Amino acid sequence: MRVTKYVVTSQDSDVLPSDIAMKIYESGHEINIKETCFGVIIDGEEDDIKETVNEIRAIDPNNIFIKDRGFPPGDSRRCRGYRGGGARPGFYMIEYESKILPLISQGLASDELDEEISVPEEKKRPSVERIEELIKEEFS
Amino acid sequence: MVKVMVYPPTSMILADLVERMGHEALVVSKEVRKKVNTIGLDSPPLNMTPEDPKKGLKYAAVDVPSGVRGRMALFGPMIEEANAAIVIKGNSCTLGCTGCARTNELTRFLLRTKRIPILELDYPTDDAEAKRFVHKIRQFLEGLK
């Protein structure tokens, strides 16, 4: 079965969509590639895509994120060229998550180095005595 | 390898982290792909096929808005297939096809009642939270058998 995937690079990554495309061309798999502003869309047979995904991830493991896509690239039901422009359905989720990607990249890097995780301070409700103090301070 | 449902089912971050750790992420695009690759007169997924409302009715009553039942026709089989789930709590991330609040409530409810391991998180807003976010997901996924 043919499989389509998005390859999205984090804003902190030095890897360009064209670098990913070149890497795929070099691999020799029969895969359709579409370069976009956020990364590339790849489309091909399941086994080829599986191998390619591992190769792409190896370029910059913490800054490259891969997601499945239902439609093949350029499908007239989704492509802006056929629908009179405007954002493609599904763009908003990628846009939302792209903003968080640098944080996730840092999280992955820290996890790789096994850095210590800080435990957040638990928020406690003020006691009755503390509330009484606050009231006295405010109204005295 | 465990089948892990991610919520929102369109999430790139969650799906990527799940597949990185060697599990299978259940995402809505895989369900859409099945429909796109099935050639037929109805030209799905732009049109509902006669089978879709039947699937949706399994999860939501007939008087529930058709949008909920239509979405459940896609999400329902994923919930049934799931062996574990990672759910993002906030609603600010539910955009596009996951923008229906009632469907989100129903999906989260069905996941909870299924009694499978569930990890509920918020998207990180700073470095420390991001580290905890990735660490928690890794620990959860490593614990799945």
Interface residues (C-beta under 8 A of the other chain):
Chain A: M1 R2 V3 T4 Y6 V8 R57 F65 I66 K67 D68 R69 G70 F71 P72 D75 R77 P89 G90 Y92 M93 I94 Y96 E97 I100 L101 L103 I104 Q106 G107 L108 S110 D111 E115 I117 S118 P120
Chain B: P8 T10 S11 M12 I13 A15 D16 L17 E19 R20 A25 V27 V28 S29 K30 E31 V32 R33 K35 V36 N37 P45 L46 C93 L95 G96 C97 T98 Y123 P124 T125 D126 D127 A128 E129 A130 K131 R132 F133 V134 H135 R138
